Amino acid sequence: MLDKIWKGSARGIAVAAALAAAPALAETGIDTENKVVTIGAFTPITGPVPFYATLTHASEAYFKMLNESGEVDGWTFNFITKDDGYDPARSVAVARSLAEDDGIFALAAPLGTATNVAVIPYANEAGVPIIGPVGGASAFFVEPNVFPLLPDYGWSAGASAEYAVNGLGHKKIALLWENDELGKSAKRGFDLVMKDLGMEPVESIPFDVKTTSFSAHIRRVQKSGAETVVLYGSNANLAAALKAADLQGVDVAWFAPFFTADPSTLKLAGDLLDGVYFSSWLLPVSSDEPEVKAYRDAVAKYYPNDPVGVLGLNGWSNAALFHKGFQLLLDSGEEITRENMVKAMNTMSNASVGGARGVTFSADDHRGTRQEGIIQYKDGEFVLVRDFQPYPAVAFDVAKSE
């Protein structure tokens, strides 16, 4: 299905042709004499979710680790980050500045779903690959120069709905979704899986990312008789919704996206986080796997005041995706150009990338991760309660509903 969308996309063909026809632009950001590659990212240092800067700190820690080790054939990474306030319009301006003022080779681990979606048209026009956008939009999977590590949020929301029904035995499921590309992607997949299960949500309620009061939303949830609420929004949104439910005495099972299974959410929600479920494409942060241990060690070294959690491991893993792709390009022996970076990324197969496993790309399929587990916060720990499984097959049809 995805290959049909890809091959039938006039925009995809045009972008591929533009990349192939513009070798003069391809060496931007590459200093072959000094072996330096300049890459960049936009990140919300200010705005409604400043704590997301933790992800970018982890990305920075990854590149600092590589630069100290010299392990990438002596190449170093000049990683430039700029604040966009989590405002899509500002993100486009920042991406333009990074490309035209700083001369980046690629965007690496730029942060945000709606922000990355907004930047795609400019990145296409400028021929700048987006490697590891930290977000989960359906749009990422049909763009030839975008390589998402995260799953579509629709797949994750669908996995949560399926577990609520088949794992918990619940029949009344409600959805609270952020009214931007993050939440819309989640809603598309959630609705497809619910339909496949022969069910309809008892409520489907949008909210703005800046929402701090969920009293009205929770009243609707209570009136619906929901047994499970799947929420797709920020850490602050989840904490605010949990507080509203507690005040109104609404007792339901809560599901939230992987990035909220983090100490930053615990700081906001406190004991109310107990029992909340999270879909997760990442290994547990406490894993003994070398890549996850390296994350913990690097953050402790470079950003000792940052919490060690899913947010950081996410940023770390997306930085690792650029590293893995750049190493594939070096190993290919091809000229270091943007076009060849895209080709190299499309050869990645079953790779371990930071906290992710089985990461695979091809020219016809830009799904990076292919499986997800369910974890729960209980007894002071985030624990795996359902092992990693493929996403619900119907959830992959989310791109059809674009």
Secondary structure, 3 states (H helix, E strand, C coil): CHHHHHHCCHHHHHHHHHHHCCHHHHCCCEECCCCEEEEEEEECCCCCCHHHHHHHHHHHHHHHHHHHHCCCCCCEEEEEEEECCCCHHHHHHHHHHHHHCCCCCEEECCECHHHHHHHHHHHHHHCCCEECCECCCHHHHHCCCEECCCCCHHHHHHHHHHHHHHCCCCCCEEEEEECCHHHHHHHHHHHHHHHHCCCCCCEEEEECCCCCCCHHHHHHHHHHCCCEEEEECCHHHHHHHHHHHHHCCCCCEEEECHHHCCHHHHHHHHHHHCCCEEEECCCCCCCCCHHHHHHHHHHHHHCCCCCCCHHHHHHHHHHHHHHHHHHHHHHHCCCCCHHHHHHHHCCCCCEEECCEEEECCECCECCCCCEEEEEEEECCEEEEEEEEEECCHHHHHHHHHC
